[in-house]
Amino acid sequence: MQKEAFLAGEGDAWFQRNHAALGLQTAVRLRPLQLFLPYLAPGDEALEIGCADGSNLAALARQCGVRGCGVDPSRQAIEAGKRKYPMLDLRQGTAEALPFDEGRFKLVWFGFCLYLLDRSELMRAIAEADRVCAEGGFIAITDFDPVLPCRRPYHHRPGLFSWKMDYSRLFLANPAYVLVAKASYGHGAETFHPDPGERIATWLLHKSLAHAYFPEEEQR
Ligand SMILES: C[S@@+](CC[C@H](N)C(=O)[O-])C[C@H]1O[C@@H](n2cnc3c(N)ncnc32)[C@H](O)[C@@H]1O
């Protein structure tokens, strides 16, 4: 499975190719944080799934005082992150089985990793994020922003794939989730990119079971 490939070394390979750029506070890297900041307060807990070395989480923690937790299959990324950012709780693991208690996080952020998940386990990852997200909390997704779902070979390793689609729809089918904000931009610029092949986005969703269902008698 693709998950095993990332645990066994593909995650490390990604980290080796990209680690130099991870700490750079570019406009594109800061774009998701701008969406989250109005809703977070010092002491809130935030989880990034697919966090690499935790650089994004560290930037978020610096900006608003959240306590950051992160999960990534790359052992090298997690070990490097623990040395660099000792205030973060970083763990080797994957989106499909999160090592955290139910309802713990104010923000659960898929940090550009859903496109890599095995299709047979995608819904398990969605359920795991829902499980650890607090009532009244937020789910965020940073990923590709295509017009239609599409699949292409992962060009760093034959046999693996990346899958592009609007992952927010998997949450928004549930009335407990509403869309708070979406920022659509490009890999190289924080402004909208007209080419859907180059477009990425961050979606921010609010979770409230309390507001999800109207009593039927009030609708008559
Ligand atoms: C494109 S990188 C994004 C890293 C970081 N969030 C960022 O924005 O710089 C994708 C990350 O997802 C991780 N990943 C791959 N499969 C995963 C899985 N099943 N669960 C969680 N993370 C995964 C990879 O190891 C990699 O660090």
The ligand as an SDF file (V2000), in Angstrom:
LIG
                    3D

 27 29  0  0  0  0  0  0  0  0999 V2000
    3.5420   17.6970    0.1410 C   0  0  0  0  0  0  0  0  0  0  0  0
    4.1650   17.1560    1.7010 S   0  0  0  0  0  0  0  0  0  0  0  0
    3.5270   18.4150    2.7770 C   0  0  0  0  0  0  0  0  0  0  0  0
    4.3670   18.6440    4.0060 C   0  0  0  0  0  0  0  0  0  0  0  0
    3.9670   19.8560    4.8630 C   0  0  0  0  0  0  0  0  0  0  0  0
    2.6530   19.7400    5.3950 N   0  0  0  0  0  0  0  0  0  0  0  0
    4.1010   21.1180    4.0610 C   0  0  0  0  0  0  0  0  0  0  0  0
    3.0820   21.7500    3.7400 O   0  0  0  0  0  0  0  0  0  0  0  0
    5.2290   21.4960    3.7660 O   0  0  0  0  0  0  0  0  0  0  0  0
    3.1900   15.7180    2.0440 C   0  0  0  0  0  0  0  0  0  0  0  0
    3.4980   15.0770    3.3640 C   0  0  0  0  0  0  0  0  0  0  0  0
    2.5110   14.0770    3.5970 O   0  0  0  0  0  0  0  0  0  0  0  0
    3.1450   12.9810    4.2150 C   0  0  0  0  0  0  0  0  0  0  0  0
    2.2940   11.7880    4.0280 N   0  0  0  0  0  0  0  0  0  0  0  0
    2.3320   10.8560    3.0560 C   0  0  0  0  0  0  0  0  0  0  0  0
    1.4300    9.8770    3.2940 N   0  0  0  0  0  0  0  0  0  0  0  0
    0.8050   10.2080    4.4600 C   0  0  0  0  0  0  0  0  0  0  0  0
   -0.2070    9.5840    5.2470 C   0  0  0  0  0  0  0  0  0  0  0  0
   -0.7680    8.4250    4.8720 N   0  0  0  0  0  0  0  0  0  0  0  0
   -0.5990   10.1930    6.3720 N   0  0  0  0  0  0  0  0  0  0  0  0
   -0.0500   11.3760    6.7630 C   0  0  0  0  0  0  0  0  0  0  0  0
    0.9290   11.9980    6.0660 N   0  0  0  0  0  0  0  0  0  0  0  0
    1.3490   11.4300    4.9190 C   0  0  0  0  0  0  0  0  0  0  0  0
    4.5080   12.9180    3.5340 C   0  0  0  0  0  0  0  0  0  0  0  0
    5.4500   12.1710    4.2860 O   0  0  0  0  0  0  0  0  0  0  0  0
    4.8530   14.3950    3.4280 C   0  0  0  0  0  0  0  0  0  0  0  0
    5.5690   14.8600    4.5420 O   0  0  0  0  0  0  0  0  0  0  0  0
  1  2  1  0
  2  3  1  0
  2 10  1  0
  3  4  1  0
  4  5  1  0
  5  6  1  0
  5  7  1  0
  7  8  2  0
  7  9  1  0
 10 11  1  0
 11 12  1  0
 11 26  1  0
 12 13  1  0
 13 14  1  0
 13 24  1  0
 14 15  1  0
 14 23  1  0
 15 16  2  0
 16 17  1  0
 17 18  1  0
 17 23  2  0
 18 19  1  0
 18 20  2  0
 20 21  1  0
 21 22  2  0
 22 23  1  0
 24 25  1  0
 24 26  1  0
 26 27  1  0
M  CHG  2   2   1   9  -1
M  END
$$$$
